[in-house]
Amino acid sequence: MGYRTYICIWLICIGGFGLAIAQSPDSTQKSTPQKAFSLFPIPVVYYTPETRFAFGAALSATFRFRRDHRQVLADTGQTTLTDPDRPRPSNVQFIGAYTQNQQILLYSPFQIFYDQNRYYIYGEAGYYRYTYNFYGLGLRETPAETYGVDFPRIRLNAFRRVRPNLYAGLRYEYEKYTITSVEPDGLLATGTVPGGLGSRISGLGLGLLYDTRNTIFYPDRGIFANISYLGHGRAVGSEFSYNRYVADVSLYYSLTRRAILAVNSVVSLTGGTAPFNALSLLGSGKRLRGYYEGRYRDENMALLQTELRLNVWKRLGAVVFGGVGILGDSNEFLRPGAPKVAAGAGLRGRINADGLNVRVDYGVGNRSTGLYVTIGEAF
């Protein structure tokens, strides 16, 4: 990526920060009533060797249902305002982009809280016509192979609170991975990689959530633990039969009035025969920033990452982060002797009174870098 591209992206992000600071109320004004609905548009411009320039827009809607908003207004200025049980804001994002290589990304991540947080629904629906790099599986690494793919994706999680701060519910995922092109001399073209010529996965399972965060978008204290099981097989419409178990735990500590320490640990285990695109992975804008998404894939994965979050001035923040991950398979559960390490720094621009941020991160790994421009925190 050339220096002109970096300058273009940073100018766009700085403009977004300016809008956030100018248009949003100062979060230090605790007595300011929070809006029932807020909408924030952001232009999207980025560049990768596979896509060339991409252009689009993101629209983020943050809201509360009517009776939940009435409860927030009643609590404004009270000590219950930051209580984990107060009605939390819901958020739906609509994101679309089109690239010079005629690639399309249309997706909508969402999280919905209803009836004073008694019900929690979150997930993503989208369609992608995209190009990825494939680097092999496990210990069988290869030089980057570019492949094209079309796929719709649905991820749905529906939970109900069963105890204070504890939710239980159902999970479902669907993805139809249609490979449109591979490199003729690459590993995917040999047909020896599960799912390398396409796949359809469908999985149904169970989940537990434990959540004591004081706010949903930018907490400074509390725990968020997400434990899940998904079973994939012909009974639920999947071409591949496998099970996946994931434990994802984040902890948040307020160090000072302007500094927060966030810690995230993830363990992902896969049993059976999963397509390569459904294996545990390291590298993305959320897990081990600094590596290309899916740079490392294997059956099992363990990750630990930390982030120091600083309030710099009004709505402007900064972070420094680092992480280490390891992989494993059925022969060697985890390989601690071959860790993958990355670190980096970033800026934040708060766009509403609920703490939702525009995020710009730059991560550095082993002979690898990554620039991430998005909405919301990595964890």
ZAZA-579158 format. One record per residue (C-alpha): z, x negated, y negated. Coordinates in steps of 0.5 Angstrom, whole numbers, padded with zeros to 4 digits, always signed. Layout:
REM ZAZA-579158
ZXY;...
REM end
This chain:
REM ZAZA-579158
+0000+0000+0000;-0002-0003-0007;+0002-0004-0013;-0002+0002-0017;+0000+0007-0011;+0008+0005-0012;+0007+0005-0020;+0004+0012-0019;+0009+0015-0014;+0015+0012-0018;+0012+0015-0025;+0012+0022-0021;+0019+0021-0019;+0022+0019-0025;+0018+0025-0028;+0022+0030-0023;+0029+0026-0025;+0027+0028-0032;+0026+0035-0031;+0032+0036-0026;+0037+0033-0032;+0034+0037-0037;+0033+0044-0034;+0039+0044-0029;+0046+0045-0032;+0051+0039-0031;+0055+0039-0025;+0061+0037-0028;+0062+0044-0031;+0066+0047-0026;+0067+0054-0030;+0059+0055-0030;+0057+0061-0026;+0052+0059-0021;+0045+0063-0021;+0044+0068-0015;+0037+0065-0015;+0033+0058-0017;+0026+0056-0016;+0024+0049-0017;+0017+0046-0016;+0015+0039-0015;+0008+0036-0015;+0007+0032-0009;+0003+0025-0009;+0003+0020-0004;-0001+0014+0000;-0002+0012+0007;-0007+0007+0010;-0008+0013+0015;-0009+0019+0010;-0011+0015+0004;-0009+0019-0002;-0005+0026-0001;-0004+0031-0006;+0000+0038-0006;+0006+0041-0008;+0013+0043-0006;+0017+0049-0008;+0024+0050-0007;+0028+0056-0007;+0036+0056-0007;+0039+0063-0007;+0045+0067-0004;+0045+0074-0002;+0048+0079-0007;+0055+0080-0004;+0056+0073-0003;+0054+0071-0010;+0059+0077-0012;+0064+0073-0008;+0062+0066-0012;+0062+0069-0019;+0069+0072-0017;+0071+0065-0015;+0068+0061-0021;+0074+0057-0024;+0078+0058-0018;+0081+0053-0013;+0077+0056-0007;+0070+0054-0011;+0069+0048-0006;+0073+0051+0000;+0068+0050+0006;+0069+0058+0007;+0066+0060+0001;+0059+0063+0001;+0054+0057+0001;+0047+0057-0002;+0041+0058+0003;+0035+0054+0002;+0028+0055+0003;+0022+0050+0002;+0015+0051+0002;+0011+0045+0002;+0003+0044+0003;-0001+0037+0002;-0008+0036+0003;-0011+0029+0004;-0017+0025+0002;-0018+0024+0010;-0019+0032+0010;-0012+0033+0013;-0007+0039+0012;+0000+0039+0012;+0003+0046+0011;+0011+0047+0013;+0017+0051+0011;+0024+0048+0013;+0030+0053+0012;+0037+0054+0012;+0040+0061+0011;+0047+0063+0010;+0049+0070+0011;+0056+0075+0010;+0060+0069+0008;+0058+0064+0012;+0059+0068+0018;+0051+0067+0020;+0048+0061+0020;+0040+0061+0021;+0036+0054+0020;+0030+0051+0023;+0022+0050+0021;+0016+0053+0021;+0009+0049+0020;+0002+0047+0022;+0000+0040+0021;-0007+0037+0022;-0005+0029+0022;-0006+0022+0024;+0000+0018+0027;+0001+0011+0029;+0003+0010+0036;+0007+0004+0038;+0008+0005+0046;+0014+0007+0050;+0020+0003+0051;+0019-0004+0053;+0012-0003+0053;+0010-0004+0046;+0003-0004+0044;-0001-0006+0037;-0001+0000+0033;-0006+0005+0035;-0008+0011+0031;-0009+0018+0034;-0011+0025+0031;-0007+0031+0032;-0007+0038+0031;+0000+0042+0032;+0004+0048+0030;+0011+0047+0030;+0017+0052+0031;+0024+0050+0031;+0029+0056+0030;+0037+0056+0031;+0041+0062+0030;+0049+0061+0030;+0055+0066+0029;+0062+0063+0027;+0067+0064+0033;+0072+0060+0030;+0074+0057+0023;+0069+0052+0022;+0066+0053+0029;+0059+0056+0030;+0056+0057+0037;+0049+0060+0038;+0042+0059+0041;+0036+0054+0040;+0029+0055+0041;+0023+0050+0040;+0015+0050+0041;+0010+0045+0039;+0002+0045+0042;+0000+0038+0041;-0007+0038+0041;-0010+0031+0041;-0016+0030+0037;-0018+0023+0037;-0015+0016+0040;-0017+0009+0040;-0022+0008+0046;-0019+0002+0048;-0012+0004+0047;-0006+0006+0051;-0007+0013+0050;-0014+0013+0052;-0012+0011+0059;-0009+0018+0061;-0002+0014+0063;+0002+0016+0058;+0005+0023+0059;+0002+0028+0053;-0002+0022+0051;-0008+0027+0052;-0004+0033+0049;+0001+0037+0051;+0005+0044+0050;+0012+0044+0050;+0017+0050+0049;+0025+0050+0050;+0031+0054+0050;+0038+0052+0050;+0045+0052+0047;+0048+0049+0041;+0055+0048+0038;+0056+0047+0030;+0063+0044+0027;+0062+0044+0020;+0068+0043+0015;+0064+0040+0009;+0066+0042+0002;+0059+0043+0000;+0052+0044+0004;+0047+0039+0000;+0051+0034-0002;+0058+0034+0001;+0064+0029-0001;+0069+0030+0004;+0068+0034+0011;+0065+0033+0018;+0059+0036+0021;+0058+0036+0028;+0051+0038+0031;+0051+0038+0039;+0045+0041+0043;+0042+0042+0049;+0035+0044+0050;+0031+0046+0057;+0024+0046+0058;+0020+0048+0063;+0015+0053+0066;+0019+0059+0065;+0019+0058+0058;+0012+0057+0057;+0012+0049+0057;+0007+0044+0061;+0013+0039+0062;+0019+0040+0065;+0025+0036+0062;+0032+0037+0059;+0034+0034+0052;+0042+0033+0050;+0043+0031+0043;+0050+0030+0039;+0049+0029+0031;+0055+0027+0028;+0056+0026+0020;+0063+0024+0016;+0064+0024+0009;+0069+0021+0005;+0070+0021-0003;+0072+0014-0005;+0073+0015-0012;+0070+0020-0017;+0063+0017-0017;+0063+0014-0010;+0062+0017-0003;+0061+0014+0003;+0057+0018+0009;+0057+0016+0016;+0052+0019+0021;+0052+0017+0029;+0047+0020+0033;+0046+0020+0041;+0040+0023+0044;+0039+0023+0052;+0032+0026+0055;+0032+0027+0063;+0026+0029+0067;+0018+0028+0064;+0018+0029+0057;+0011+0028+0053;+0011+0022+0049;+0012+0026+0042;+0018+0029+0045;+0022+0023+0047;+0028+0020+0043;+0026+0016+0037;+0028+0011+0032;+0024+0011+0025;+0023+0016+0020;+0026+0019+0013;+0032+0021+0016;+0033+0016+0022;+0033+0009+0021;+0029+0009+0014;+0025+0003+0014;+0021+0004+0020;+0015+0008+0021;+0016+0015+0024;+0017+0014+0032;+0016+0007+0031;+0021+0006+0037;+0021+0011+0043;+0024+0012+0049;+0028+0017+0054;+0035+0015+0051;+0037+0013+0044;+0044+0012+0040;+0044+0011+0032;+0049+0009+0027;+0048+0009+0020;+0052+0009+0013;+0050+0011+0006;+0054+0009+0000;+0052+0015-0006;+0054+0013-0013;+0054+0018-0019;+0050+0014-0024;+0049+0018-0030;+0049+0026-0031;+0044+0028-0025;+0042+0021-0024;+0045+0018-0017;+0043+0012-0013;+0045+0010-0006;+0045+0004-0002;+0044+0005+0006;+0044+0001+0013;+0043+0003+0020;+0042+0000+0027;+0040+0004+0033;+0039+0002+0040;+0034+0005+0046;+0035+0006+0054;+0032+0009+0060;+0033+0012+0067;+0033+0004+0069;+0038+0002+0063;+0042+0007+0060;+0042+0003+0053;+0040-0004+0051;+0045-0006+0046;+0042-0013+0047;+0035-0011+0043;+0038-0007+0037;+0033-0004+0031;+0036-0006+0024;+0034-0003+0017;+0037-0002+0010;+0035+0000+0003;+0037+0003-0003;+0034+0009-0007;+0035+0014-0013;+0037+0021-0013;+0036+0027-0018;+0040+0033-0018;+0036+0039-0019;+0041+0045-0019;+0048+0046-0019;+0049+0047-0012;+0048+0039-0011;+0041+0039-0008;+0037+0033-0010;+0030+0030-0011;+0031+0024-0006;+0027+0017-0007;+0029+0012-0002;+0026+0005+0000;+0028+0002+0007;+0026-0005+0010;+0026-0006+0017;+0024-0012+0022;+0017-0013+0019;+0017-0006+0017;+0018-0002+0010;+0018+0005+0008;+0018+0009+0002;+0021+0016+0002;+0020+0022-0003;+0023+0028-0001;+0028+0034-0003;+0035+0033+0001;+0039+0028+0004;+0037+0024+0010;+0044+0027+0013;
REM end
